[in-house]
Amino acid sequence: MNSLLIITTIPATIHAFLLPFAERFRELGWRVDAMACGISENAECLQAFERVWDVEWSRNPLDMRNFLVAPRVIREVVQTEQYNIIHVHTPVAAFVARYALKDLKKQRKFQVIYTAHGFHFHPLGKPLKNAVFLNLEQLAGPWTDYLVTINREDESAAKRYKILPPERVRYMPGIGVDLDRYSPSAVSEADVKQVRQEMSLNGETQLFLSAIEFIPRKHPQDVLKAFAKLARPDVDLAFAGDGPMLAEIQQLASDLGVKNQVHFLGNRRDVPTLMRASVATLLASEQEGLPRSIMESLSLEIPAIGTDIRGTRDLLEGGCGLLVKLGDIEGLAQAMAWVLDRPVAAREMAQRGRKSILAYELQNILKQHEALYAEINNQQSTINN
């Protein structure tokens, strides 16, 4: 029986992005297991995988548990379970797992795939940070059989810096978006009306949405400052998400005098409805791999405004959305005004976005993984014979 182990730092990553992969390969007869910190307490993961494995590590790369405890657990599980393929995601889990398995790999009984959800070195990054993360990627390259990149800039960087030989670097357009769930027809007018009522929006009020985690690299302060600069009393802004910067941004809304027009909704399960209730979505990040919120917005035919960075650029260039320079508050406000003042052109742009997102559709990504896994299994058969 073919067997696959998916490894991430936390189960939320699996729950948000990787459950369809478990479902598909189990349907194909594979044994599919998963490993993450605290995964045994996640009901959806317990149901999706044949077995789950807890490992103590954190998203903080400096946490010593990542190297004192986790490698031993990883080695024991892999030696016992005899997986064909080990697929690692997220920076900490990917590096620590490959480090833990680098000596076992010499037995050539399994192959390791690393999906980079956006390298931590990038053109807009600080030089020292870029150098550290590039060196770590180059260090871990020999412990990796295949590297999957989800945007073209990372694909080029992986080859340029020789992280892996070019033939073992594979571009795949993301980790898939479900076009059935994120479809204009999947959201009812009644649901849209309900969320607007929740925010006490009258029939004339238009809404912008930013679905983000409140962390520094997402630049929520830029979204809020641009909204304040827009200065339109008949327009509101909603944030869907949580994070350590939430209180700071709430105070900023008060300081900017827009507190009564800004809604902090917390983590939501009805993001498609919130997007369909909006005139556009906003993402002001300085670093992304391939932003899921932009993909979802395009799928729902809602205009998207994003910073001109890796990943976001892949999705919005070619007239599929509006790109603004990172940190350009005035430019972000002007993009918001463009959407409000040119509804016909904005609608046409959103329709182009929906057509462009077909390449990122979940079933297409699943097929690409099937092809890569089959290629690996054929190689293993050749080696074993």
N, C-alpha and C positions, 0 to 999 in steps of 0.2 A: 504494500500500500504506500502511495506517495504521502509524504508528511511535510507539514509546513509549520514553523514557529514564527509568529509575529511578535516583535519586541518594540515597545515604546516606553517612555519614561513614566507616563501616567495613563490610567485607563480612559480618561476623558478624550484623549486623542483617538483611541480605538473606537470609542462610542460615537464620536463625531464624524469619523472619516472611513474607518476600516471594517466595519461590520459587514458591508456588502461583499467584501473580499472573502471573509470567512464563510458567508452563506454560499457564494458561488463555488468555491473549491470543495466545500463539504458536499454540495450537490454533485460534483464531479467525482466523488468517492475518495477525496483526500481526508487525511486526519489533519485537522487544523487546530493548533493550540496557540495560546497567547501568554505573554509575560509583561507585567508592569507592576509598579508600586501600588499596592492596595486593590489589585484587580479582583481578588476573591470576594470583595464587598460590592462589586458592581453587578447588579442583577442581569442587565442586558448582555454583558460579557460572559457571564456564567451560562447563559442560554445559547449564545452564539458559538462558543468554542467547546471542543470535546474536553479539553483540560485547560486550566489557567494556572499560572505560576506567579506567586508573589516574590518580589525582589525589593530589597531596601536600597533605594537611591533617591536622589532629589533632582530637581531641575537646575539646582545651583551647581555649576561645574566644579566649584571649590569644596563641596561637601565631601569629606574624606570617606564617608560610607560608600561612595561611588566606586572606590578602589579597594577598600578594606573588606567589604562584605559582599557586594554584588558579584564580582568575578567568580568567586567560589561557587555561588548558587548557580550561576549561568553554566559554568562548566559541568557541574553535577547533573543538571537537567539535560543538557545536550548529550552528554555521554550516555545517560540512561535511556533517553527516548529515541536516539538515532534518527534525527530529522534529515530529510533530503535537502531542504532549503530553509535557511534562516533569513528572514527579511526584517531589517532593522530600520526604525524611523526615529525622528527627533534627535537633536544633537547629543545630549548626554547619553541616552540609551544606545545610540548608534556607536559612539566612540567606545564606551565602556564594554559593550557586548563584543565588539570586534577585538578589542584588547584582550578580553577574557578568552576568546576563542582562537587567537592567532597561532598558538602552538598545536591545538587540536586539529586545525585546518591542514596541518602537514600530513594527516592521515587520509585526506582527500575523500572523506565520506560524506561531506555536505558542502554546500556552497552558500556564500553570504551575499545578499543583496542589500545595498544601502540606498534608500530613497532620501535624497536631500531636499527637504521642504524649504529651500532657500539657504544658501551658504551664509555663514555669519561674516564672511568677508565680502565686500561689495564696493563699488566705486564711491559711494557716499559715506562709507565708514571711516572711522579714525584710523590713521596709519598703523599705530601700535596694535590696536585691536585686530585690524585686518591681517597683520603679519602673524599674530599669534594663532588666529583661526585657520589661516592658510597653511601654516606649518603643521597644525594638528591634522588637517585634512590630508596633507601629503604624507604624514607619518602613518595614518591609518589606511592609506591607499593600498599598500601591499597586503593588508589583512582582508581585502575586499575583492570579491569576484566580479560583481557588476555594480555600477553606480547609475542610479536613475535620477535624472534631473527633471524638474517640472517647469522650467522656463528656459528660454534660449540663451539668456545671458550666462546662467550657471553651466549650461552645456558647453558653451564656448570657453568659460573659465576653467572647467575641469580638464579640457583638452589642452588649453594653453599652458596651464601650470603642471600638466602631466600627472594629475592625481591618480589616474588610471590610464592604461593604453586606450587610444580612441575607440577601438572596436569593442571595448567593454564599458563604454559610456553610452547610455541609452536615454534619449529624450522621450518623455511621455507627457502629454498636456494635462498635468495635474493628477489628482486622485479621484476625479469624477464628480459630476454633478447630476443628480436625478432630475431629468427634464420632465418627468411626469409629476413629481411633487412640486418642482419649481416651474410651474406653468401658469400663465395667466388664467386659464380656465379652471385650475385647481383651487382657486381662491374665490369664494363667493362674495357677492356684494354685501350680503348680510354680515359676514365676518368683518369686512372692511368697515362697515357702518358701526359695528360694535367696538372696534378698537378706536375709532375716531370719537365715539361717545365716551369711552374710557378716559380719553385725554381732554374731554370737554371741548372738542373742536366744532365750530359751527360750519355751516355749509360752504362758506366763503374762504375759510382758512386753509391754506396749503401747507404741506408738511415735508420737511427734509428728514432723512433718517441716516444715522451713523451706527452701524451694528459692529461694535468693537469691544476689545478688552481694554480697560483703562490702565494702560502701561505707557511708559515714555515713548517707545518706538512707534506707537500709533498716533501720536500727536493730537490727542483730543482737544487740547487748548487751541490748536490752529482752526479746527472746525468751529469751535465756539466763538473765537475772535472774528472769523469770517462772517459768521451768522450775525454777530452784533454789528459789524460794518455794513452788512446788507441793509439793516435798519428798515425793515418792512413790518408794520404792525399786524398785517394780515397773513403772516407766515410764521409757523412754529418749527421747532427742531426737536427731534427725539433721539435719545441715545438708548440703544439696547445692548446691555452688557454690564459687567462689573469689573472690579480690579482696584489695585492700591491707589490709583490717582482719583478715584471717584469723588471723595470729599473735597479735594483740591479743585476739581472742575466744577462741582456744585457751588463752591464759594466764588469761583471766577464768574459764573453766570450771574450771581448776585452783584458782584463788583462791576460787571459790564452793563448792568441794568436790564438784563433780558431774562431774569429768573422766571417770570410769569409766562414766557414763551418757550421755555425749554423743559422737556419731559425726560426724566431719568427713569427708565422702565425696568432696569435690572436685567438679569438673564431671562430670556424668553424662548418659548417653544413655538411661538407663532410668528417667526420672522418673515415667512412668505407673505402673511397677511399684512404685517407692518410695512413691508416693502410695497405691496400693492396699494396701500393707503397713502403712499408718498409720491411726490413729484420727482424725486431723485434720491439716490443714496450717495453718501460722502465717505471717502477714505483718505486721510491725510498722512498716511504712514511714511516713515523713512526707510523701512525694510520690510519686504514681503517675499514669499516664495512664489505663490500664485494665489492671490487673495480670494478666499471662498465667498466673502460677502459680495465682491464684484461679480463673480461668476453667477451667484444666485440672482443678483439684481438684473443682469443681462438676460438670464433665463426667463425672468418674470416680465420682461419688456419694460423695465423701469430704468430710466437714464442713470448712468453712473458717472460720478466725478471723482477722480483720483489723482494722486501725485504721480509725476512722470518718473517712475522708478521701475526697476526690474520686476517682472511679474505683472504688475498693474499695467505697465506699458504693453505687454503681450496681449492683454485682453481688450484694451481701449483704443489702441492705435487703429488707423484706417477708418476713422469716423464712427467708431462703435461706442465712443464715450468722450468725455472731456478730460484732458490731462493738464495739470498745472504744476509749476515748479515747486519742489519741496520748500515749505516754509513761506510761500507766497500768499499771505493772507488776502491781499487785494485781489490777486488772481483767482483765488478760491471764491471770494465774494462775487466777482464778476461772472464766474462760471455758474454760480447759483442764480444770479440775475438773468443770465442767458436762458436757462431752463424755464424760468418763470415768464419771461417776456416773449419767448418763441416756442409756444406749446406745440405747434405743428412740426417744426424742425426737430424739437426734442423727441416727439413721438416717432418720427422717422429714424432718428438716431437709435432709439431704443429697439426698433424693429430690426435694424442692422445688427445690433448687439445680440439679439435672440438668434439670428441666423449664424452669426460667427461662433456661438457657443456650442454648436453641434459637435465640433471636433473634441470638445471637452466632456462630452456626455459619458455618464457612468458606464454604460455597456461597452462603449468603445475602449475605455481604460481597462475594463476587466478583460477584454479580448487581448489587449496588448500584454497584460500580465500572464494570461494563459500561454501566449506565444513564448514569452521569455522563460517561464517555468518549464515549458516543454523542451526548449533549447537546452536548458541546464540539465534536465533529466536525460536527454539524449547524450550529452557529453559525459555524464556520470556512467551511463551504460557502456559507452565506448571505453572509458577508463577501467571499469570493473571487468570488462571482457578481455 
